[in-house]
Amino acid sequence: MSHHPAYTMAGLCVVGGAIGYAKGRSLPSLVAGAGIGAVYWYAGQRIQNNQDYGHELALAASALLLGAMGPKALRTRAPVPITMSTLGTASAAYYAKKAYEDRHGV
């Protein structure tokens, strides 16, 4: 079941990047949203197929999302960066817990 949040985050990243592009014609937003979304999707595939490092990959995508959107959220106070950085934080916490459980057999 832990693959569902990865797929959800993949979709939200793509939508967030598309919104960034539509509002400000920001091609980097579109590319970053699609790229991070692809990493989340791949992580979801690995988790769903019980392959190694799926949770760690989702954690890395969450950290990347937070690293990209956190400063922008603080600087602009715009709704999309705030939402994406909040989701990145929540996703990072969730996948850090899942990766820990995988490694330590909890």
BALOBA-1460 file (C-alpha; in Angstrom, 3 decimals):
// residues 106
<rec num="1" residu="m" x="0.000" y="0.000" z="0.000"/>
<rec num="2" residu="s" x="2.918" y="2.382" z="0.411"/>
<rec num="3" residu="h" x="3.126" y="2.753" z="-3.360"/>
<rec num="4" residu="h" x="-0.086" y="4.806" z="-3.454"/>
<rec num="5" residu="p" x="1.462" y="7.949" z="-1.911"/>
<rec num="6" residu="a" x="4.324" y="7.747" z="-4.438"/>
<rec num="7" residu="y" x="1.882" y="7.644" z="-7.346"/>
<rec num="8" residu="t" x="-0.139" y="10.480" z="-5.810"/>
<rec num="9" residu="m" x="2.993" y="12.591" z="-5.368"/>
<rec num="10" residu="a" x="3.987" y="11.832" z="-8.968"/>
<rec num="11" residu="g" x="0.700" y="13.227" z="-10.220"/>
<rec num="12" residu="l" x="0.816" y="16.239" z="-7.923"/>
<rec num="13" residu="c" x="4.362" y="17.108" z="-9.008"/>
<rec num="14" residu="v" x="3.404" y="16.990" z="-12.668"/>
<rec num="15" residu="v" x="0.321" y="19.139" z="-12.005"/>
<rec num="16" residu="g" x="2.359" y="21.572" z="-9.881"/>
<rec num="17" residu="g" x="4.946" y="21.902" z="-12.636"/>
<rec num="18" residu="a" x="2.216" y="22.473" z="-15.203"/>
<rec num="19" residu="i" x="0.656" y="25.174" z="-13.023"/>
<rec num="20" residu="g" x="4.056" y="26.843" z="-12.647"/>
<rec num="21" residu="y" x="4.464" y="26.794" z="-16.404"/>
<rec num="22" residu="a" x="0.936" y="28.053" z="-17.084"/>
<rec num="23" residu="k" x="1.174" y="30.928" z="-14.595"/>
<rec num="24" residu="g" x="4.672" y="32.171" z="-15.285"/>
<rec num="25" residu="r" x="5.779" y="30.439" z="-18.490"/>
<rec num="26" residu="s" x="8.455" y="28.797" z="-16.351"/>
<rec num="27" residu="l" x="9.936" y="25.947" z="-18.360"/>
<rec num="28" residu="p" x="12.132" y="24.918" z="-15.384"/>
<rec num="29" residu="s" x="8.960" y="24.402" z="-13.314"/>
<rec num="30" residu="l" x="7.517" y="22.137" z="-15.974"/>
<rec num="31" residu="v" x="10.737" y="20.132" z="-16.382"/>
<rec num="32" residu="a" x="11.318" y="19.843" z="-12.628"/>
<rec num="33" residu="g" x="7.706" y="18.820" z="-11.972"/>
<rec num="34" residu="a" x="7.842" y="16.169" z="-14.674"/>
<rec num="35" residu="g" x="11.283" y="14.973" z="-13.548"/>
<rec num="36" residu="i" x="10.467" y="14.660" z="-9.859"/>
<rec num="37" residu="g" x="7.106" y="13.154" z="-10.789"/>
<rec num="38" residu="a" x="8.918" y="10.533" z="-12.868"/>
<rec num="39" residu="v" x="11.169" y="9.663" z="-9.929"/>
<rec num="40" residu="y" x="8.118" y="9.257" z="-7.667"/>
<rec num="41" residu="w" x="6.413" y="7.104" z="-10.298"/>
<rec num="42" residu="y" x="9.499" y="4.884" z="-10.638"/>
<rec num="43" residu="a" x="9.734" y="4.601" z="-6.852"/>
<rec num="44" residu="g" x="6.060" y="3.600" z="-6.757"/>
<rec num="45" residu="q" x="6.737" y="0.904" z="-9.341"/>
<rec num="46" residu="r" x="9.657" y="-0.456" z="-7.301"/>
<rec num="47" residu="i" x="7.602" y="-0.442" z="-4.090"/>
<rec num="48" residu="q" x="4.623" y="-2.110" z="-5.768"/>
<rec num="49" residu="n" x="6.846" y="-4.848" z="-7.224"/>
<rec num="50" residu="n" x="8.649" y="-5.401" z="-3.887"/>
<rec num="51" residu="q" x="11.992" y="-4.364" z="-5.368"/>
<rec num="52" residu="d" x="14.836" y="-2.893" z="-3.360"/>
<rec num="53" residu="y" x="15.283" y="0.817" z="-2.710"/>
<rec num="54" residu="g" x="11.761" y="1.942" z="-3.626"/>
<rec num="55" residu="h" x="11.197" y="3.726" z="-0.328"/>
<rec num="56" residu="e" x="14.664" y="5.249" z="-0.427"/>
<rec num="57" residu="l" x="14.048" y="6.527" z="-3.939"/>
<rec num="58" residu="a" x="10.746" y="8.081" z="-2.870"/>
<rec num="59" residu="l" x="12.556" y="9.652" z="0.090"/>
<rec num="60" residu="a" x="15.168" y="11.105" z="-2.262"/>
<rec num="61" residu="a" x="12.438" y="12.537" z="-4.498"/>
<rec num="62" residu="s" x="10.777" y="14.051" z="-1.416"/>
<rec num="63" residu="a" x="14.046" y="15.635" z="-0.310"/>
<rec num="64" residu="l" x="14.606" y="17.003" z="-3.798"/>
<rec num="65" residu="l" x="11.087" y="18.424" z="-3.898"/>
<rec num="66" residu="l" x="11.500" y="20.009" z="-0.489"/>
<rec num="67" residu="g" x="14.919" y="21.393" z="-1.411"/>
<rec num="68" residu="a" x="13.540" y="22.967" z="-4.575"/>
<rec num="69" residu="m" x="10.217" y="24.249" z="-3.272"/>
<rec num="70" residu="g" x="11.026" y="25.137" z="0.353"/>
<rec num="71" residu="p" x="13.129" y="28.224" z="-0.369"/>
<rec num="72" residu="k" x="10.709" y="29.336" z="-3.083"/>
<rec num="73" residu="a" x="7.774" y="28.945" z="-0.683"/>
<rec num="74" residu="l" x="9.541" y="31.065" z="1.938"/>
<rec num="75" residu="r" x="10.545" y="33.700" z="-0.609"/>
<rec num="76" residu="t" x="7.295" y="34.075" z="-2.575"/>
<rec num="77" residu="r" x="4.612" y="32.823" z="-0.161"/>
<rec num="78" residu="a" x="2.736" y="31.583" z="-3.245"/>
<rec num="79" residu="p" x="0.164" y="28.789" z="-2.796"/>
<rec num="80" residu="v" x="1.709" y="26.202" z="-5.136"/>
<rec num="81" residu="p" x="5.248" y="26.307" z="-3.651"/>
<rec num="82" residu="i" x="3.833" y="26.249" z="-0.122"/>
<rec num="83" residu="t" x="1.619" y="23.271" z="-0.931"/>
<rec num="84" residu="m" x="4.374" y="21.364" z="-2.710"/>
<rec num="85" residu="s" x="6.933" y="21.985" z="0.055"/>
<rec num="86" residu="t" x="4.406" y="20.880" z="2.688"/>
<rec num="87" residu="l" x="3.651" y="17.712" z="0.714"/>
<rec num="88" residu="g" x="7.378" y="17.131" z="0.234"/>
<rec num="89" residu="t" x="7.913" y="17.366" z="3.989"/>
<rec num="90" residu="a" x="5.067" y="14.971" z="4.766"/>
<rec num="91" residu="s" x="6.211" y="12.547" z="2.072"/>
<rec num="92" residu="a" x="9.808" y="12.673" z="3.302"/>
<rec num="93" residu="a" x="8.700" y="11.844" z="6.836"/>
<rec num="94" residu="y" x="6.528" y="8.964" z="5.620"/>
<rec num="95" residu="y" x="9.158" y="7.432" z="3.370"/>
<rec num="96" residu="a" x="11.927" y="7.909" z="5.945"/>
<rec num="97" residu="k" x="9.806" y="5.850" z="8.337"/>
<rec num="98" residu="k" x="9.126" y="3.195" z="5.674"/>
<rec num="99" residu="a" x="12.815" y="2.986" z="4.680"/>
<rec num="100" residu="y" x="13.763" y="2.593" z="8.345"/>
<rec num="101" residu="e" x="11.188" y="-0.172" z="8.762"/>
<rec num="102" residu="d" x="12.527" y="-1.946" z="5.669"/>
<rec num="103" residu="r" x="16.117" y="-1.827" z="6.897"/>
<rec num="104" residu="h" x="15.453" y="-2.745" z="10.517"/>
<rec num="105" residu="g" x="12.585" y="-5.203" z="10.105"/>
<rec num="106" residu="v" x="10.054" y="-3.257" z="12.130"/>
